[in-house]
Amino acid sequence: MHALERDYLRRLYLEACHGAGAEPRWEARHLIQKWLDHNKVTLREAFENADLDMKNYLASRPIRS
């Protein structure tokens, strides 16, 4: 993973876990999934490579109303 990709994934991760409101967090998660699909990597592989906490990502999932 290149530095720009890592930075992009980290910015999406921050929004997905700590964004203001459920909608921006869902959108960031959607963009993460699109990025994973495009690059043909798993969430685990991407997060390990970018040094991100997958447990935090999964635990901070917004609640759908």
N, CA, C and O atoms as a GROMACS GRO file, in nm:
protein
  260
    1MET      N    1   0.085  -0.118   0.000
    1MET     CA    2   0.000   0.000   0.000
    1MET      C    3   0.090   0.124   0.000
    1MET      O    4   0.184   0.134   0.079
    2HIS      N    5   0.060   0.216  -0.088
    2HIS     CA    6   0.135   0.340  -0.098
    2HIS      C    7   0.095   0.437   0.014
    2HIS      O    8  -0.011   0.422   0.076
    3ALA      N    9   0.180   0.534   0.038
    3ALA     CA   10   0.156   0.630   0.146
    3ALA      C   11   0.026   0.707   0.124
    3ALA      O   12  -0.047   0.733   0.220
    4LEU      N   13  -0.005   0.744   0.000
    4LEU     CA   14  -0.130   0.817  -0.028
    4LEU      C   15  -0.252   0.730   0.000
    4LEU      O   16  -0.352   0.778   0.052
    5GLU      N   17  -0.242   0.603  -0.035
    5GLU     CA   18  -0.353   0.512  -0.007
    5GLU      C   19  -0.371   0.494   0.144
    5GLU      O   20  -0.483   0.493   0.194
    6ARG      N   21  -0.261   0.480   0.213
    6ARG     CA   22  -0.265   0.465   0.358
    6ARG      C   23  -0.329   0.588   0.423
    6ARG      O   24  -0.410   0.576   0.514
    7ASP      N   25  -0.290   0.707   0.376
    7ASP     CA   26  -0.345   0.831   0.429
    7ASP      C   27  -0.494   0.840   0.400
    7ASP      O   28  -0.572   0.879   0.488
    8TYR      N   29  -0.536   0.804   0.280
    8TYR     CA   30  -0.678   0.805   0.243
    8TYR      C   31  -0.757   0.711   0.333
    8TYR      O   32  -0.863   0.748   0.384
    9LEU      N   33  -0.706   0.590   0.352
    9LEU     CA   34  -0.775   0.493   0.437
    9LEU      C   35  -0.782   0.541   0.582
    9LEU      O   36  -0.884   0.522   0.648
   10ARG      N   37  -0.677   0.601   0.631
   10ARG     CA   38  -0.677   0.653   0.768
   10ARG      C   39  -0.780   0.765   0.787
   10ARG      O   40  -0.848   0.770   0.889
   11ARG      N   41  -0.791   0.854   0.687
   11ARG     CA   42  -0.890   0.962   0.696
   11ARG      C   43  -1.032   0.905   0.695
   11ARG      O   44  -1.117   0.951   0.771
   12LEU      N   45  -1.056   0.806   0.611
   12LEU     CA   46  -1.188   0.742   0.609
   12LEU      C   47  -1.216   0.671   0.741
   12LEU      O   48  -1.328   0.675   0.793
   13TYR      N   49  -1.114   0.606   0.795
   13TYR     CA   50  -1.127   0.535   0.923
   13TYR      C   51  -1.166   0.632   1.034
   13TYR      O   52  -1.256   0.603   1.114
   14LEU      N   53  -1.099   0.746   1.040
   14LEU     CA   54  -1.131   0.845   1.145
   14LEU      C   55  -1.275   0.891   1.132
   14LEU      O   56  -1.345   0.904   1.233
   15GLU      N   57  -1.321   0.916   1.011
   15GLU     CA   58  -1.459   0.959   0.990
   15GLU      C   59  -1.556   0.846   1.023
   15GLU      O   60  -1.661   0.869   1.083
   16ALA      N   61  -1.521   0.724   0.985
   16ALA     CA   62  -1.609   0.609   1.009
   16ALA      C   63  -1.623   0.578   1.158
   16ALA      O   64  -1.728   0.530   1.202
   17CYS      N   65  -1.520   0.604   1.235
   17CYS     CA   66  -1.522   0.571   1.378
   17CYS      C   67  -1.562   0.689   1.465
   17CYS      O   68  -1.624   0.670   1.570
   18HIS      N   69  -1.528   0.810   1.425
   18HIS     CA   70  -1.545   0.926   1.512
   18HIS      C   71  -1.618   1.042   1.447
   18HIS      O   72  -1.622   1.152   1.503
   19GLY      N   73  -1.676   1.019   1.331
   19GLY     CA   74  -1.745   1.126   1.259
   19GLY      C   75  -1.866   1.178   1.335
   19GLY      O   76  -1.920   1.112   1.423
   20ALA      N   77  -1.905   1.299   1.300
   20ALA     CA   78  -2.018   1.365   1.366
   20ALA      C   79  -2.149   1.319   1.303
   20ALA      O   80  -2.189   1.372   1.199
   21GLY      N   81  -2.212   1.224   1.363
   21GLY     CA   82  -2.340   1.176   1.313
   21GLY      C   83  -2.328   1.044   1.238
   21GLY      O   84  -2.221   1.007   1.190
   22ALA      N   85  -2.439   0.975   1.231
   22ALA     CA   86  -2.440   0.843   1.170
   22ALA      C   87  -2.420   0.848   1.018
   22ALA      O   88  -2.348   0.764   0.964
   23GLU      N   89  -2.480   0.945   0.950
   23GLU     CA   90  -2.471   0.949   0.804
   23GLU      C   91  -2.327   0.963   0.753
   23GLU      O   92  -2.287   0.887   0.665
   24PRO      N   93  -2.249   1.058   0.805
   24PRO     CA   94  -2.110   1.067   0.758
   24PRO      C   95  -2.030   0.941   0.789
   24PRO      O   96  -1.941   0.902   0.713
   25ARG      N   97  -2.061   0.879   0.901
   25ARG     CA   98  -1.990   0.756   0.938
   25ARG      C   99  -2.027   0.642   0.843
   25ARG      O  100  -1.940   0.565   0.803
   26TRP      N  101  -2.155   0.631   0.808
   26TRP     CA  102  -2.197   0.528   0.712
   26TRP      C  103  -2.133   0.552   0.576
   26TRP      O  104  -2.088   0.459   0.510
   27GLU      N  105  -2.129   0.679   0.534
   27GLU     CA  106  -2.069   0.712   0.405
   27GLU      C  107  -1.921   0.675   0.403
   27GLU      O  108  -1.874   0.619   0.304
   28ALA      N  109  -1.849   0.704   0.509
   28ALA     CA  110  -1.707   0.668   0.517
   28ALA      C  111  -1.689   0.517   0.511
   28ALA      O  112  -1.597   0.468   0.445
   29ARG      N  113  -1.775   0.443   0.578
   29ARG     CA  114  -1.768   0.297   0.574
   29ARG      C  115  -1.797   0.245   0.433
   29ARG      O  116  -1.735   0.149   0.388
   30HIS      N  117  -1.891   0.309   0.365
   30HIS     CA  118  -1.921   0.271   0.228
   30HIS      C  119  -1.798   0.295   0.138
   30HIS      O  120  -1.764   0.210   0.055
   31LEU      N  121  -1.731   0.409   0.155
   31LEU     CA  122  -1.612   0.439   0.076
   31LEU      C  123  -1.497   0.344   0.108
   31LEU      O  124  -1.421   0.308   0.019
   32ILE      N  125  -1.485   0.304   0.234
   32ILE     CA  126  -1.383   0.204   0.270
   32ILE      C  127  -1.411   0.074   0.196
   32ILE      O  128  -1.320   0.012   0.142
   33GLN      N  129  -1.537   0.032   0.195
   33GLN     CA  130  -1.572  -0.093   0.128
   33GLN      C  131  -1.545  -0.085  -0.022
   33GLN      O  132  -1.496  -0.180  -0.082
   34LYS      N  133  -1.577   0.029  -0.083
   34LYS     CA  134  -1.549   0.048  -0.226
   34LYS      C  135  -1.398   0.040  -0.252
   34LYS      O  136  -1.355  -0.020  -0.350
   35TRP      N  137  -1.320   0.101  -0.164
   35TRP     CA  138  -1.174   0.098  -0.178
   35TRP      C  139  -1.122  -0.045  -0.166
   35TRP      O  140  -1.036  -0.087  -0.244
   36LEU      N  141  -1.175  -0.120  -0.068
   36LEU     CA  142  -1.134  -0.260  -0.051
   36LEU      C  143  -1.167  -0.342  -0.175
   36LEU      O  144  -1.084  -0.419  -0.223
   37ASP      N  145  -1.288  -0.326  -0.227
   37ASP     CA  146  -1.330  -0.400  -0.345
   37ASP      C  147  -1.243  -0.365  -0.466
   37ASP      O  148  -1.201  -0.453  -0.541
   38HIS      N  149  -1.217  -0.237  -0.484
   38HIS     CA  150  -1.136  -0.191  -0.597
   38HIS      C  151  -0.994  -0.248  -0.590
   38HIS      O  152  -0.938  -0.287  -0.692
   39ASN      N  153  -0.937  -0.252  -0.471
   39ASN     CA  154  -0.799  -0.298  -0.453
   39ASN      C  155  -0.788  -0.448  -0.423
   39ASN      O  156  -0.679  -0.502  -0.409
   40LYS      N  157  -0.903  -0.514  -0.414
   40LYS     CA  158  -0.907  -0.660  -0.394
   40LYS      C  159  -0.827  -0.704  -0.271
   40LYS      O  160  -0.747  -0.796  -0.276
   41VAL      N  161  -0.853  -0.634  -0.160
   41VAL     CA  162  -0.792  -0.670  -0.032
   41VAL      C  163  -0.902  -0.685   0.072
   41VAL      O  164  -1.012  -0.631   0.056
   42THR      N  165  -0.872  -0.756   0.178
   42THR     CA  166  -0.968  -0.772   0.287
   42THR      C  167  -0.952  -0.656   0.384
   42THR      O  168  -0.851  -0.585   0.386
   43LEU      N  169  -1.054  -0.638   0.466
   43LEU     CA  170  -1.050  -0.536   0.569
   43LEU      C  171  -0.930  -0.559   0.660
   43LEU      O  172  -0.857  -0.466   0.694
   44ARG      N  173  -0.910  -0.683   0.700
   44ARG     CA  174  -0.798  -0.716   0.788
   44ARG      C  175  -0.664  -0.679   0.725
   44ARG      O  176  -0.580  -0.617   0.790
   45GLU      N  177  -0.644  -0.716   0.600
   45GLU     CA  178  -0.518  -0.685   0.532
   45GLU      C  179  -0.494  -0.534   0.525
   45GLU      O  180  -0.384  -0.486   0.554
   46ALA      N  181  -0.596  -0.461   0.486
   46ALA     CA  182  -0.582  -0.316   0.472
   46ALA      C  183  -0.554  -0.250   0.606
   46ALA      O  184  -0.467  -0.164   0.616
   47PHE      N  185  -0.629  -0.290   0.709
   47PHE     CA  186  -0.612  -0.227   0.840
   47PHE      C  187  -0.477  -0.262   0.902
   47PHE      O  188  -0.414  -0.177   0.965
   48GLU      N  189  -0.431  -0.384   0.884
   48GLU     CA  190  -0.299  -0.422   0.936
   48GLU      C  191  -0.190  -0.341   0.866
   48GLU      O  192  -0.097  -0.294   0.931
   49ASN      N  193  -0.203  -0.326   0.735
   49ASN     CA  194  -0.103  -0.252   0.659
   49ASN      C  195  -0.101  -0.105   0.695
   49ASN      O  196   0.004  -0.042   0.696
   50ALA      N  197  -0.219  -0.048   0.725
   50ALA     CA  198  -0.229   0.094   0.761
   50ALA      C  199  -0.216   0.115   0.912
   50ALA      O  200  -0.227   0.229   0.959
   51ASP      N  201  -0.194   0.009   0.988
   51ASP     CA  202  -0.180   0.016   1.133
   51ASP      C  203  -0.304   0.076   1.198
   51ASP      O  204  -0.295   0.166   1.282
   52LEU      N  205  -0.422   0.024   1.159
   52LEU     CA  206  -0.549   0.070   1.215
   52LEU      C  207  -0.610  -0.041   1.301
   52LEU      O  208  -0.586  -0.160   1.277
   53ASP      N  209  -0.688  -0.002   1.400
   53ASP     CA  210  -0.749  -0.095   1.494
   53ASP      C  211  -0.884  -0.145   1.441
   53ASP      O  212  -0.983  -0.071   1.442
   54MET      N  213  -0.887  -0.270   1.395
   54MET     CA  214  -1.009  -0.325   1.337
   54MET      C  215  -1.118  -0.343   1.443
   54MET      O  216  -1.236  -0.327   1.412
   55LYS      N  217  -1.080  -0.376   1.565
   55LYS     CA  218  -1.180  -0.393   1.671
   55LYS      C  219  -1.252  -0.262   1.698
   55LYS      O  220  -1.374  -0.262   1.717
   56ASN      N  221  -1.180  -0.153   1.700
   56ASN     CA  222  -1.241  -0.021   1.721
   56ASN      C  223  -1.337   0.011   1.606
   56ASN      O  224  -1.447   0.062   1.629
   57TYR      N  225  -1.296  -0.020   1.485
   57TYR     CA  226  -1.380   0.004   1.367
   57TYR      C  227  -1.511  -0.073   1.378
   57TYR      O  228  -1.618  -0.018   1.354
   58LEU      N  229  -1.502  -0.199   1.413
   58LEU     CA  230  -1.622  -0.283   1.423
   58LEU      C  231  -1.710  -0.241   1.541
   58LEU      O  232  -1.833  -0.246   1.532
   59ALA      N  233  -1.648  -0.202   1.652
   59ALA     CA  234  -1.723  -0.164   1.772
   59ALA      C  235  -1.790  -0.027   1.758
   59ALA      O  236  -1.887   0.001   1.828
   60SER      N  237  -1.740   0.056   1.670
   60SER     CA  238  -1.793   0.192   1.660
   60SER      C  239  -1.897   0.206   1.548
   60SER      O  240  -1.930   0.318   1.507
   61ARG      N  241  -1.947   0.097   1.501
   61ARG     CA  242  -2.046   0.100   1.393
   61ARG      C  243  -2.170   0.176   1.438
   61ARG      O  244  -2.225   0.146   1.544
   62PRO      N  245  -2.214   0.274   1.360
   62PRO     CA  246  -2.332   0.352   1.399
   62PRO      C  247  -2.459   0.266   1.395
   62PRO      O  248  -2.467   0.169   1.320
   63ILE      N  249  -2.555   0.304   1.474
   63ILE     CA  250  -2.682   0.232   1.481
   63ILE      C  251  -2.775   0.289   1.374
   63ILE      O  252  -2.788   0.410   1.360
   64ARG      N  253  -2.838   0.201   1.302
   64ARG     CA  254  -2.938   0.245   1.202
   64ARG      C  255  -3.069   0.270   1.273
   64ARG      O  256  -3.108   0.196   1.362
   65SER      N  257  -3.137   0.376   1.233
   65SER     CA  258  -3.266   0.407   1.298
   65SER      C  259  -3.383   0.350   1.219
   65SER      O  260  -3.498   0.367   1.259
   0.00000   0.00000   0.00000
